[in-house]
Amino acid sequence: MELERAQRTVLDGVGVPAYELPYLGDGADIAGLYRLAKELRRQGVGA
């Protein structure tokens, strides 16, 4: 968790967009890909 927090700080300093995606514990099947796409749209990607 500490590494993730540190890397978020680095990305914030660069000024590029970053997005949060859920972990796909069952692998990347078509339903999981749709779930990721829906989350990206919710966060404003492609708008």
Secondary structure as the mmCIF struct_conf table of DSSP 4:
data_model
#
loop_
_struct_conf.conf_type_id
_struct_conf.id
_struct_conf.beg_label_comp_id
_struct_conf.beg_label_asym_id
_struct_conf.beg_label_seq_id
_struct_conf.end_label_comp_id
_struct_conf.end_label_asym_id
_struct_conf.end_label_seq_id
HELX_RH_AL_P HELX_RH_AL_P1 GLU A 2 VAL A 14
TURN_TY1_P TURN_TY1_P1 GLY A 15 GLY A 15
TURN_TY1_P TURN_TY1_P2 GLY A 25 ASP A 26
HELX_RH_AL_P HELX_RH_AL_P2 ILE A 30 ARG A 42
TURN_TY1_P TURN_TY1_P3 GLN A 43 GLY A 46
#
